[in-house]
Amino acid sequence: MFKFFKNSPKPSLHQLDQLYGQTICECPVQEQISYCQRLIESSQYHLTQSSPKEEIDYFKSLIEAADIELKKLKP
């Protein structure tokens, strides 16, 4: 029999990145945008390095959450 998995909600950037959740989100919007862009770039770099699967999954989640946050921040 097939198992169907319900899509669980993806964690937000606030949940994945403590610095963003506690500090950066209080900064001006342009600073938040810059942080998200740098976070995506550095996470993409880490994905090109040989990393354990857990880290790869984390970086992919971080990239996705930062991208969602960017879309919220940009008008």
N, C-alpha and C positions, 0 to 999 in steps of 0.2 A: 504494500500500500504506500502511496505517496505521502510524504510529510510536507505540509505547507507551512511556511514560516511567515509570521506576520512581521512586516517591516517595523523595526523598533525605531523610535525617533533618534535622529543623529545628535550627538552632543554638540552644543554650541561652542563657539570660541571661548566664551566666558568660562565654560566648564573644562575645556581642554588646556587652556593656557592661563595659569594663575596670575602671571604678570598683567596680561590683558584684562582679566576679570577684576583685578583689584586696583590697578593703576591706570593703564592706558585708556580704558573706557571713560575715564574722567577727564582726559585731555581734550583739546580742541579736535574737531572732526578731521582736519587735515593731518594731524599727528596720528590719529587712529588709522586713517587710510594708508599713510606711509608705513606704519608698523605692520599692517596686514600685508602690504605688498612685499616688504622685506621678509616677513615670516614665510610667505609662499615661496619666495626665491630660495631662502635658506633650506626650507623643507624639500624643495625639488632637488637641490644639490645633495642633500643627505640621502635621497632616494637613489641617486646614481652611485652611491658608495655601497659597498657590500655590508649589509646590515641584517640582523636577525629579523625573522618574519614579524615579530611583535612590533619592532621599531618601524618596519615598512608600513604596517597597518596604521600605526599611530601617526606617522607623517602624512599618509594619505588622508586620514581623518582631519588632521590639522589643516591641510591644504583646502579641503572641502569646506571646513568651518570658516576659515579665513576668507575664502571666496564668497561665501554666503554673507558674511559680515560686510565685505566690501560692497556688495550689491545693495545692502541696507544703507550704507553710509553715503554712497554716491547718488546724487539726485537723478 
